[in-house]
Each structure stands twice: as structure tokens, then as C-alpha cells.
Amino acid sequence: MDGEPLLVDVMGMRCPIPVQRLRMALRENPESPQIHLRGDDPESLHDIPVLLDRMGLPPAEVSEFDGGWLFVVTTNQ
């Protein structure tokens, strides 16, 4: 992998899809240093941190943009 973050776009998708897609991306791309999850489901503001905690990963950096949020997930690599 060249160090580029993997983008997971879940705009318009509701719970539980964002969590499922992030979990799948983490499992299928263990060499990726970062995963960027772009979504607009307000439940993700709670669900994504819970998932990362359960997986033993550091909290995501979260920034808001017009219409949604970007979660920058750093893996343990």
C-alpha cells in the first residue's frame, strides 16, 4: 500500500450501514494506515467511536462539512 487513506463514502446511508462498512474496510485493508469515512448519519457520531473502542483502535478525528462528517480513522499500523 502506498500510504494513501482509503475512502469509505456512506453518504445517505443510515444505521447500521456506516458501522458495517467501516468494520469491513478495517478487516479487508489491514495495511491501510488511515480510513476516511464520509457520512451524514447523526447516529454515526455515537456508533463509530463505540466500534473503534471495541476494536482497540484510537478515537477518530471528526470534522464537520456541509451536510455531514468526516471520520479519520488511524489504524494500529
Beta strands, then each sheet from edge to edge (+ up, - down):
strand 1: 6-10
strand 2: 34-39
strand 3: 61-65
strand 4: 68-74
sheet 1: 1+ 2+ 4- 3+
end
